[in-house]
Amino acid sequence: MFVLVYFDYRFYQVLNFKLELNQAEISQSLTLPFILGEFVLLCAWVFIYVTTAYSRPLIESSAVPVQNIASLGIIASYFAMREVFQFHTFSRIGLAWSFLSNFWNLVDVFSIVLTFVVISMAGGRQEVRASIDFRIVAAVGNIFLWTKVLGYVKVFNQKLAAYVYALEQIVVDLTWFLMIMFVVVIMFACK
């Protein structure tokens, strides 16, 4: 699956010369199976994340099942390695700042980091999972994971891609307003 990370222009030239295909055919035949595989893995990540963060145990003092923690760790590690490889590729060609300023890359990084935070917090007893801190971290991580799902879904449907792009632009345009609103709310929330 790491073929997409290192898919560069020279490989495209060799493939185009050997197979005499156009760019759309190459893109369709090479990327769609990888996108589908990663989408299935992402859906598993969201499902395991939600069941780990929001499920109630049968016994009051029991911890989260080890299978959920291990599965979350493996899936989040895969996506973390993928992001590291992408950052390495972008920084190698001099586009590291472009990578760090992209909305979707930030969503990927935040979802990975918050998943690891939830893993470290969910390994404890039920009283940790019932705390308000855990619920806030889990909710924010859930928002980033569903945003990541929207990012993958836009590949499959062109009309949905326009809608997701519009939502992305709205969020980017509202960033400064939301920061000021956050400061005002925090200012009145402090005792």
Buried (B, 14 or more C-beta within 10 A) or exposed (E): EEEBBEBEEEEBEEBBEEEEBEEEEBEEEBBEEBBEEBBEBBEEBBEBBBBBBEEEEEEEEEBBEEEBBEBBBEBBEBBBBBBEBBBEBBBEEEBBEEBEEBBBBEBBBBBBBBBBBBBEBBEEEBEBBEEEEBEEBBEBBBBBBBBBBBBBBBBEEEEEBEEBEEEBEEEEEEEEEEEEEEEEEEEEEEE
